[in-house]
Amino acid sequence: MTQAQNFGFGTQIRKSPYFEATVRWGAKGFSVYNHMYIPRDFGDPEQNFWNLINDAILCDVAVERQVDITGPDAARFMQTLTPRDLSKLAVGQCKYVLITNADGGILNDPILLRLEENRYWLSLADSDILLWAQGVAVHSGLDVTIREPDVSPLQLQGPKSGEVMRALFGDGIMDLKYYWLRRVELDGIPLVVSRTGWSSELGYELYLQDSSRGDELWERIMAAGKPHGLKPGHTSSIRRIEGGMLSYHADADITTNPYELGLDRLVNLDGGVDFIGKAALQRIKAAGVSRKQVGLVIEGAPLGGPNTTFWPIHRDGAVIGKVTSAIHSPRLKQNIALAMVAVDHAAIGTRVRVATGQGMFDAAVADRPFYDPKKTLAAA
Amino acid sequence: MTQAQNFGFGTQIRKSPYFEATVRWGAKGFSVYNHMYIPRDFGDPEQNFWNLINDAILCDVAVERQVDITGPDAARFMQTLTPRDLSKLAVGQCKYVLITNADGGILNDPILLRLEENRYWLSLADSDILLWAQGVAVHSGLDVTIREPDVSPLQLQGPKSGEVMRALFGDGIMDLKYYWLRRVELDGIPLVVSRTGWSSELGYELYLQDSSRGDELWERIMAAGKPHGLKPGHTSSIRRIEGGMLSYHADADITTNPYELGLDRLVNLDGGVDFIGKAALQRIKAAGVSRKQVGLVIEGAPLGGPNTTFWPIHRDGAVIGKVTSAIHSPRLKQNIALAMVAVDHAAIGTRVRVATGQGMFDAAVADRPFYDPKKTLAAA
C-alpha cells in the first residue's frame, strides 16, 4: 500500500544536501531515516530495479549519518562497540559490523570505515548510534572524541557504476577493491569513496565532506554517467530482499540477536576480543536461539507492493513467526520475503501460510540470498 | 510548503496502536518521529488550532517513546542524565528536563515521570535516548535496567479536556495537579495519566500500557468527548510556537546548550548535584553564550505555512542568525517565530530582516511566549 499523503517538509526533519537535486530529477516520494528525508520513489520502483541491475543508479543516502570516532584510544574503543574482530582491519578498509548492547541485542548494522590509524566512521542504519557511542564513552575511561561530521553519502550502484567511476576519477580508481576506501577530490570537492553499497550489485559509495557542494556533486556525477545510462534512483527493496540484506527496524531491532539472523560470522567470542554484549552472546550461543530468520517464497499472484505490516505466519493452526520484508521480484517472477520464525519451522522447504491482509497465501521456507550474482557468474 | 507526495507505509517505520483509528478519523498526512508515524494533518491545521484552544483535541503521540529506568540505583542514575535537580521529585510527580551530553549539548527535552521510588519514565522528543541511557549505563557501575516498555501516549488537550477526563474517570481525577501523574484503569485498560502536554493549554496525557487496546481506547475517549466538542487532532505548531515551546531538531539540537535557550532554570550547577555535562556547562556559563534564542515577529502578509528551511536573519548586511520555527498565528494575526541569533542582536525590539525564500521580510525581536493564558486570565 502506497498512499498519497500530504507530506510537510518541516525543519524538524533534516534535508539532505542533495534534496533539491533529487526533487529536480524527479523524486516523487520520501521517507524519513535518521531524522532526515530520503527519496524512496522516482515514480516506478520496478523501473528503478531494472535501472539498477542493467545499468546504474545514483541514490541520495545522506541519511546514512556517520559517527566519527577519533583519539588515542579510538581503536580500543571501536572494538568494544562490535562483536566482530577488528584486529586485522587495515587503514583504508571497511567492514560490515553489528553494534550490540549489553543484552546482545542489535542496535545497528553499519559499515565501519577505518580512515586513519585513529579515525573510524560508522556509516549508519536508522538509529542514533552517535548517542550510544557518546554514552558508552562517558564512563569508559578511554580517550576518544565522538561526533557527527559533515559527511553526506551517495550510492552509485549497478553494473555500469565502475565505468561511471572511471569517467569521474580516471583509470586509477578501477583497482579499488571490494570493501576498501580511498580519499579523492573531484573539482576540488573533498570525498571519500568506498566499494560498498546496499544492492548486492557492483557499487560505490561517495561520501561528500562539504554539504555546501551537494548539488554540484550530484550534477557532476549525473553528467559523467549519462553516456553509461546512469539514472537517478533510490535504494531498491526488490534487489536488497533478493540479496537477503537487512533493513534495520524491519528485519532486525534491539530485541534481535546476531544468531537469530544467522550472522555468526560477525561475532567473535574467542580470543582476547572484548566487546559490549559478549557475555550475553556467549549465553545465547550456549543455550541456542528460539527463532531464526529465513527466506520465504510466497505463492499466488504478484504482491502489489511491499508489506506494510508484519504478516503473521501460520503452521498447523498456530502462529509460528512473522514476515518482516516481502516484495514481488519481477526478475525471479516470485514473491520473496524475509521472515522470523520459531526454530522448529526454519528448515528449507517447510510449508507455511502467510496472513497477508489480502488473504492467506501458501508459502515455503527458502534459501537466502534469493539471487546471487556470484552463483550466476560461476555458472556463466 | 506542503507537498502532496506518495508516502509508503513500510515496516521499517513503526505504526502507532492508534494508526488505524487516526486514519478512520480523518488523518491526511503523517510525519516520522522516533522511527514511528505520527499524524500531523487532519485536513486543516488552522481549524485544528481553533479546536484546541476553544474545545479539546485528541492527538496520537505514541511517538513519544518511553525509556523505563528501574533498579536499586535508578534515582542516582537518573540524576546523572539531567542538569535539573531531582532531589525533590516526589513519586507521582513529573518534570520537564533536558538531557545533556558531556559537552553540555542537548540530546533531548523529555518529560520525566517518577512512577515509583525506583521507576522513572522519560517521555521523549525525537532522539534515541534509550541508546544514550543504555550506553551511559554500560560502564557506570550502577545497578539499573533500561528498556522501552509497551507504552503509547495520547494527548488530550484544550480547555474542555478536564470535562472529558471527568466523564472518563469521574470527579476524582479533577484534583490531579499540573505535572503530576496517576495510575488508572478504563474498562480494564491499564493507563498512566498525567497533567502535561505540548500545547500550553489545559491538558492531559494518557499513557496506554497495552498496545493491543489502542483502537478501543481511542474510540472510548472520542465517545466520552463528543458532548464536549472533542475532535481528533494533532499537536499544533501554531499553539506551541505561540507558547514558545521547543521542537527538538528544529529549535534545539546536540550543538545547542541550555543557556542559549534561556533555560537556566533547568540547570543546577550548585550543591551536590552531579550530572553528565556539568563541567562543560560551568565553563559555558562562566564564558557566556555567543548566541541566544529569541522570539521574532515577522511583518508582512501572513505566511502560507511553516518554514521548511532555516531562514537566514540579516542585520546591517550580515547574517546574524536563523529562524528555526515560523508560522502565522490566526489568533494574534501575526507571523511569529523562534530564532537563534548572535547575542549582540538579541535585545527585544531589535530590527532585522528575514530571508524567507518568498523574499526579504522585516522583523523585530519579541518577547516569548507570544501568548500566555495566565497573563490573559490575570488581565481578565
Boltz contact constraints between the chains, C-beta under 6 A:
constraints:
  - contact:
      token1: [A, 2]
      token2: [B, 6]
      max_distance: 6.0
  - contact:
      token1: [A, 2]
      token2: [B, 8]
      max_distance: 6.0
  - contact:
      token1: [A, 4]
      token2: [B, 6]
      max_distance: 6.0
  - contact:
      token1: [A, 5]
      token2: [B, 7]
      max_distance: 6.0
  - contact:
      token1: [A, 5]
      token2: [B, 29]
      max_distance: 6.0
  - contact:
      token1: [A, 6]
      token2: [B, 2]
      max_distance: 6.0
  - contact:
      token1: [A, 6]
      token2: [B, 4]
      max_distance: 6.0
  - contact:
      token1: [A, 6]
      token2: [B, 28]
      max_distance: 6.0
  - contact:
      token1: [A, 6]
      token2: [B, 29]
      max_distance: 6.0
  - contact:
      token1: [A, 6]
      token2: [B, 41]
      max_distance: 6.0
  - contact:
      token1: [A, 7]
      token2: [B, 5]
      max_distance: 6.0
  - contact:
      token1: [A, 7]
      token2: [B, 7]
      max_distance: 6.0
  - contact:
      token1: [A, 7]
      token2: [B, 29]
      max_distance: 6.0
  - contact:
      token1: [A, 8]
      token2: [B, 2]
      max_distance: 6.0
  - contact:
      token1: [A, 9]
      token2: [B, 308]
      max_distance: 6.0
  - contact:
      token1: [A, 10]
      token2: [B, 306]
      max_distance: 6.0
  - contact:
      token1: [A, 11]
      token2: [B, 250]
      max_distance: 6.0
  - contact:
      token1: [A, 11]
      token2: [B, 310]
      max_distance: 6.0
  - contact:
      token1: [A, 12]
      token2: [B, 247]
      max_distance: 6.0
  - contact:
      token1: [A, 12]
      token2: [B, 249]
      max_distance: 6.0
  - contact:
      token1: [A, 12]
      token2: [B, 250]
      max_distance: 6.0
  - contact:
      token1: [A, 28]
      token2: [B, 6]
      max_distance: 6.0
  - contact:
      token1: [A, 29]
      token2: [B, 5]
      max_distance: 6.0
  - contact:
      token1: [A, 29]
      token2: [B, 6]
      max_distance: 6.0
  - contact:
      token1: [A, 29]
      token2: [B, 7]
      max_distance: 6.0
  - contact:
      token1: [A, 32]
      token2: [B, 32]
      max_distance: 6.0
  - contact:
      token1: [A, 35]
      token2: [B, 249]
      max_distance: 6.0
  - contact:
      token1: [A, 41]
      token2: [B, 6]
      max_distance: 6.0
  - contact:
      token1: [A, 101]
      token2: [B, 134]
      max_distance: 6.0
  - contact:
      token1: [A, 127]
      token2: [B, 128]
      max_distance: 6.0
  - contact:
      token1: [A, 128]
      token2: [B, 127]
      max_distance: 6.0
  - contact:
      token1: [A, 128]
      token2: [B, 128]
      max_distance: 6.0
  - contact:
      token1: [A, 128]
      token2: [B, 131]
      max_distance: 6.0
  - contact:
      token1: [A, 131]
      token2: [B, 128]
      max_distance: 6.0
  - contact:
      token1: [A, 131]
      token2: [B, 131]
      max_distance: 6.0
  - contact:
      token1: [A, 131]
      token2: [B, 132]
      max_distance: 6.0
  - contact:
      token1: [A, 132]
      token2: [B, 131]
      max_distance: 6.0
  - contact:
      token1: [A, 132]
      token2: [B, 135]
      max_distance: 6.0
  - contact:
      token1: [A, 134]
      token2: [B, 101]
      max_distance: 6.0
  - contact:
      token1: [A, 135]
      token2: [B, 132]
      max_distance: 6.0
  - contact:
      token1: [A, 135]
      token2: [B, 135]
      max_distance: 6.0
  - contact:
      token1: [A, 135]
      token2: [B, 136]
      max_distance: 6.0
  - contact:
      token1: [A, 136]
      token2: [B, 135]
      max_distance: 6.0
  - contact:
      token1: [A, 136]
      token2: [B, 138]
      max_distance: 6.0
  - contact:
      token1: [A, 138]
      token2: [B, 136]
      max_distance: 6.0
  - contact:
      token1: [A, 138]
      token2: [B, 276]
      max_distance: 6.0
  - contact:
      token1: [A, 139]
      token2: [B, 139]
      max_distance: 6.0
  - contact:
      token1: [A, 139]
      token2: [B, 140]
      max_distance: 6.0
  - contact:
      token1: [A, 140]
      token2: [B, 139]
      max_distance: 6.0
  - contact:
      token1: [A, 247]
      token2: [B, 12]
      max_distance: 6.0
  - contact:
      token1: [A, 249]
      token2: [B, 12]
      max_distance: 6.0
  - contact:
      token1: [A, 249]
      token2: [B, 35]
      max_distance: 6.0
  - contact:
      token1: [A, 250]
      token2: [B, 11]
      max_distance: 6.0
  - contact:
      token1: [A, 250]
      token2: [B, 12]
      max_distance: 6.0
  - contact:
      token1: [A, 276]
      token2: [B, 138]
      max_distance: 6.0
  - contact:
      token1: [A, 306]
      token2: [B, 10]
      max_distance: 6.0
  - contact:
      token1: [A, 308]
      token2: [B, 9]
      max_distance: 6.0
  - contact:
      token1: [A, 310]
      token2: [B, 11]
      max_distance: 6.0
